[in-house]
Amino acid sequence: ADRMVAPPKGLIHQETIIWFDNLDQLTSLVEFYLQHEEERVKIAQSGWILAMTHHRSWHRLEEVLYGMTEHFCSFSHW
């Protein structure tokens, strides 16, 4: 993803997401991760789990209504 001013909570470069700053960097990252499947899949799985457990629409609604997220989902598989 392109770098955000205020990324969602929990997104960590090279753990749950890959940031890029320009087209050349994006191209290099795509080439790298196409050649490193295990790393790519690990980051994708971690990002998906984070999104599904902490960044669903009801999480945003709870933050608006209660000022915090009350419920978390758990996923045992990808």
C-alpha positions in Angstrom: 0.0 0.0 0.0 1.1 3.6 -0.4 2.2 5.2 2.8 -0.7 6.7 4.8 -0.5 9.7 7.1 -2.2 7.8 9.9 -2.4 4.1 9.1 -4.9 1.9 10.9 -3.8 0.6 14.3 -1.6 -2.5 14.1 -0.3 -2.2 10.6 3.4 -2.7 10.7 5.7 -2.5 7.6 7.0 -6.0 6.6 4.8 -7.7 9.2 1.2 -7.0 8.3 1.6 -4.7 5.3 4.2 -3.5 2.8 4.5 0.2 2.3 5.9 1.9 -0.8 6.8 5.5 -1.5 7.1 5.6 -5.3 6.5 3.6 -8.5 10.2 2.4 -8.7 10.0 1.1 -5.1 6.7 -0.6 -5.8 8.1 -2.3 -8.8 11.1 -3.6 -6.8 8.9 -4.8 -4.0 6.6 -6.7 -6.4 9.6 -8.4 -8.0 11.1 -9.2 -4.6 7.9 -10.7 -3.1 7.1 -12.7 -6.3 10.4 -14.4 -5.8 9.9 -14.9 -2.0 6.6 -16.7 -1.7 7.0 -17.8 2.0 7.6 -14.2 3.1 4.8 -12.8 0.9 2.3 -15.3 2.2 3.3 -14.8 5.9 2.8 -11.0 5.6 -0.5 -11.5 3.7 -1.8 -13.8 6.3 -0.8 -11.6 9.2 -2.4 -8.6 7.5 -5.6 -10.5 6.7 -5.9 -11.7 10.3 -5.3 -8.2 11.6 -8.0 -6.8 9.3 -10.5 -9.5 10.1 -10.1 -9.3 13.9 -9.7 -5.5 14.4 -10.7 -3.5 11.3 -14.2 -4.6 10.3 -17.1 -2.2 9.9 -18.5 -3.0 13.3 -15.2 -2.2 14.9 -15.4 1.3 13.4 -19.0 1.6 14.6 -18.0 0.6 18.1 -15.3 3.2 18.1 -17.7 5.9 17.0 -20.4 4.9 19.6 -18.2 3.8 22.5 -14.9 5.4 21.9 -13.2 1.9 21.7 -13.6 -1.5 20.2 -15.4 -3.9 22.4 -15.5 -7.1 20.3 -12.8 -9.0 18.5 -13.2 -11.9 16.2 -10.8 -14.8 16.2 -9.7 -16.8 13.1 -7.8 -20.0 13.5 -6.9 -20.3 9.8 -6.2 -18.3 6.7 
